[in-house]
Amino acid sequence: MAKQSLILLYGGRSAEREVSVLSAESVMFAVNYDKFVVKTFFITQSGEVVKTQVLTETPAQGTKLMTNETVKTADVVSPASIYEKDAVVFPVLHGPMGEDGSIQGFLEVLKMPYVGPNITSASVTMDKIMAKHVFESVGVPQVPYVALTDVAELDAKIAEVTATLTYPVFVKPANMGSSVGISKVTSESDLRPAIEEALKFDSRILIEQGVEAREIEVGVLGNADVMTTLPGEVVKDVAFYDYNAKYIDNQITMAIPASIPDETAVAMRKYAELAYRAVAGTGLSRCDFFMTADHQIYLNEINAIPGFTQFSMYPLLWENMGLTYADLIEKLVDLGLEAFAIRESKLAD
């Protein structure tokens, strides 16, 4: 039986490109090479597509993928060069131009199956403000917030934050992930600089009420048939779980499953599935919740393409459910093929 071609797209133009490389390298080592041939394409910071390794067996320990520091310009190809009949694309891309629907639209134009969210779920979950509106419409609990969508309203929105929210608040670019550009603000005097920092990454800004809470996460997997994991907890050694704490300093550990009441876990899984279906989720997502001391729960966000290293929360949540990292990759490929077949059937004469 011929092996399935799995095309790994990694890197990208967003500030989260380093996370993408780590995730792609983890996938590269974990794939079952009895079933797959892995072909890798690197998207540079400037947006060029570079053809990199082709792997037919597990690579030697220490093998690295190409990065912006090691890129070979001679290997730059047309973006359409990733096309291969019957191949499946795994876009291990985070942030804008990766999980915002743009790459998904490109792959659909190429008529290629792919792993992960479709155009709708990718674009809605990537925009934190848009996602807030969708979650509100189906009754998923969230913390209070103020949305800044027009910089001309900056002064009015600062006044609204002070009038309706209680410090501390968190200022977030609407279309970034991995805690990039996020600031914790403890007073009104620090709010404007935090917004200006967030504006470096996006023109739409979300300002959320801070809550004293534990961070609990639920993995979601599926298309029409949706499965969820038992919740896991991010155990922080720092006050604010920012980008450096996540990926540079490794100042976190994880408790899987989380030590929370059974009824709270049931509620989180229910809300995770509800939110996933509301954004037309396909493939995978990680739903991130806050849980207060009195067990009030709030959905913080959905990550449509969560961090995917073997040490990331999402694969570990499924490992706890009995699905290994390698088997999870195979399941995601199957879901991508299933979603592709459905999309194509709707276009048939």
N, C-alpha and C positions, 0 to 999 in steps of 0.2 A: 504493500500500500504506500502510495506517495506521501511524503511528508507535507504538512501544511506550512505554507510560507507565512511567517509572522513578521510584519514590518514594524520596528520600533521607531517612532518619531520622538525625539527628545531635544532638550536645549530650549530654544525659543527666545523671544524678544523681551519677555517680561523680567521683572526683578527676581522672579522665582526660578530662573533657569538653573541655578546650582542644585536646587532640590530635585529638579527634573533629571539631571545627570545621575544623581545618587539613586533615584528610583529606577531609572532605566538600567543602570548597572546591576541592581538587585534582580530585576526581571531577567536580564541576560544570563545570570548565573543559575537562576532557579528553573528555567524552562526545561521541560522534558524533551530532550533532543531526539528521542526515539520517535516523537510525533511531529516536531517542528524544526524548520530551518529558520533562523533569525537573521533578518536583514536590517541594518541600522542606518538611519538617516539623521544627521544633526542639523538643526536649525540654528544658525548663528545669531548673535545679538543684533546684527544688522539685517537679519531676515533672509540670508542666503541659505540654500539647502545643499548640504554636503553629503555625498554617499560615503559611508564609512564601512565598518566590518560586516562580513557575511559569516555567520557561525553555524556550523553543522554539528558541533559537539560542544559540551561544556568547556568554556575557555579556561586556560590556566589561571591559577590563583594570581592575583595582582594585575590581571588584564584590565585596562582602562579604556573607556570610550573617549572619543575625541571631544575636546572642549574648545572654548574660544581661544584659549592659550596655545592649543596644539593644532588648530585648524589648518588643513592643507587646501589652499585656494585652487590647486589644480583639480581637486575632486568636486568642486562646485558643479551642481547639475540643475537642470530645470525642475521646478517643483513638481511638474507632472511626471517626472522620471520615477517617482515612487510607485506609479501605477504598475500593477502586476495582476493579471487575471487570476481570480480565485484566491488571492492573498487577503489576509486580514490585517488591518492596521491597529496597532496599540499606540495611541497618542499619549505618551507619558509626559504630558505638558501641563504646566500649572500657570494660572494667572491669565492676563489679557493675551489674546492671539493663541491661546492654548485650550482653555476651558470656558471660553465665552461664546462658543458657537461658531467662531470663524473657521477653525480648522475642520470642524464637523461639516460645515457647509461645503468646504472645499472637497472633502472626501466624498460627499454625496454627489457632487458634480462629477467627480471621477468615477462614480458608480463602484465604490469600494466599501465593503463592510468594515466596521471599526468597533473597538472596545469603548464602552463608556457612554456618557450622556449624549442624547440627540441634540439637535440645534436648539430646540425650545428649552429643555431642561438645563443645558449648559448656559445659555444666555440669561435665563431667569435667575438661576442660583448664583451666577457670577456677580450679578448686580445686587448688592445687599439691600438696597432700597426697594427695588422691584420685588425681591423675594419677601420682604416684610409685608408688602401689600397682598401677595398671594397667600402667605401664611395666615394673615388676618382674615382673609375671606373664608377660610375653612376652620377657623377657631383654634388654631395652634397658639399656645401662650407665648408671649414675647415680652422682653423688658421695654419700658417706655423709651421713645426715641424722638429725635428731631432730624429731619432730612434737609440738607442744603443742596439744592439742584441748580441754583443760579447765584453766582458769586456776587451779583449786584444786591442780593438780599442778605449779605453777610452780617451786617450790623443788626438787622431785624432778627436773624436766626440766633445770634449770640444772646440777644435779649430774651428770645423765646426759651432758649436752654436754661438761662438763669431763672426764668419765671416758672417753668414747668418741670424741670429736672433737679435732682439733688447731686451735688458733687460728692465723690468723684464721678466723672463721665469718661467715656472712651470715644475718641475721635478716629474714624476709620475711612479710608478711601472706599467708595462703593464697589470698586471693581478690582480689588487686590485680595490676595489670600496670604497664607503663611505668616500672618501678623506684620506684613510689610506696610510701613507708613502709618501704623497705629500708635496712638499716644494715650496714656492715662493722664487725665487733667484733674487736678484737685482744687482749682480755684478759677474764678472768672478771668483773672489777669493772665492765666496761662492758656486760655481757650483759643484766642486768636492765633498765637504762634503754632499751636497744634493743628489748627485747621490749615494754616499756610503750609505746614509740613505735609499734610495729607494731600493738599492740592498739587503737590509735585507729582503725585501718582495718578490722580483722577480729578475731573471737574465736578464730580458728584460726591458729596461727603455725608456720612452718617454719624450722628452724635447720639450715643446710647447711654442710658442710665447705668451707672456702675452698681453692681450688687455683690454682697459678700456671699460667695457661693463656691461650691465645688464644681469642677468641670468634668462632665460625664458624657461619653460618646457612644453612639450606637452605629453599627455597620448595617448597611442595607444592600441587598443583592437581588437582582431580578429585573424582568420586564413586566409582563402582565402578572406573573406569579412573583410576589415579593416576599423575601425572607429578611428577617432582622436578627441581629446578634443580641446576646446578653450585653448590658452596658459595661464599659470599661472606664476607668478614671485616670485622668492626668494628675499625677502627684507632683506638685511643683516645689522646687527648692528656692524659688524666687517669687517676689511679690507679683510680678507681671510676666506672663508667659509670652515673651516677644520672640522675634525671629532668631536672635542670637541664642536665647535659652533653648529654643526648639532644635536648631540645626548646627550651631557653632559650639556652644559651651556644654551642650547635653545636660542641662541642669534640670532634667525631668526624669521621673520614673513612671511606670504605669501599673495600675492595679486592675487585673483582668481575671475574673469579673469584678466589678466595683462592689464595695461593701455598702449596699443601700437596701432599704426595705423592698420586699418582693413586689408590693403594690406600686411602688415608685418605678421599679424596673419595667413592670407591665405597662404603665402609663407612658413611659418614654418610648418603648417599642411601638406602642399604638400611635403616638404623635409622629414618630419617625416615619412610619409607613404612610400616615395621612399626608405629611408634608411632601414625601417623595412622590406619591401619586398626584398631588396637587400641582407639582411642577413637571409632570409627565416624565418622571425619572425612568431611565433605562440603564442597564448595566450595573452600576454601582454608585454609592454615595456614602458619606459619613455624616451623620447628624450629630451636631455638637450642642449639648444642653448645659444650662446652669441649674444647680440644685442648691437651694438655700438651706439654712440650718433647720427650718421647720418643714422641709421637704417640698417647698414650692418649686416647680420646674418651669423653665423657660427655654424655648429653642433659640439658640444663639445663631446658628447658620447651618446650611447644608454645604458640604464640600463635594462637588460632583466628580472631581478627580482628586481624591485625597492622596497624601504622601504614600508612596508604595514601596518603600524599602522593606526588607525583611524585618526591620525593627520598628516599623511604623505602626501606629495604632490599628489602622484598618485591617491589614493582614493578620495581626495578632488577635484581633477580635474574632476573626473567622477560624483561626487556628484553635482558639478556645472552644469553638463550636464543632471541632472535628474536621475542618477543611484545611488541608495543608496549603502552604504558599504556592507550590507547584500546581496543585489541583485547583486552587482559586484562579490562577492564570488560565487554565484550561476551561473552567466554567465561564469566565469572562469572555473568552473567545467564542464559546458556544452561544452565549447571549448576544454577542455582536453579530454572529451569523444569523441568528433568529430574527433580530431586529431588522437586519438588512433584507431578509426574505419578505418580511411584512411590508417594509417600505416599497420594495419593488413590486409586490403584488398590488399595491394601491395605484401604481402607475400603469398597470397593464391595461390593454385595450378592453 
